């Protein structure tokens, strides 16, 4: 799965599956998304495990040779669904390239992966404070059907 396009400023872009060389760029984006600094070594270990996991589909937006976006999609088979379910775990487009439909392109690629995997739906959890993200997902056709609950341990 790979999609190439050009930004309005002429920068070459590609949406593709992540590889080990993307680790640092993805680390920076995830820290930005969560507004915290994660243990770098532990992040690297988890990232490499995910790359080897066939349930994980890590999409990268590469702009002019650098990681500028990341969408982490997991395919699970739950007992309460007739078919597999795709879950977006993390999704961020870097601030310098937001707008112009890049997020929509990345979401469409994730949807394509989910359809190829035979998924019956895509789901995600998003913090209540991320109102702009909620609007984006609704524009993609997603509907608020569940409440998410968490407990810190």
Beta strands, then each sheet from edge to edge (+ up, - down):
strand 1: 2-6
strand 2: 12-17
strand 3: 56-63
strand 4: 66-76
strand 5: 85-93
strand 6: 121-124
sheet 1: 1+ 2- 3+ 4- 5+ 6+
end
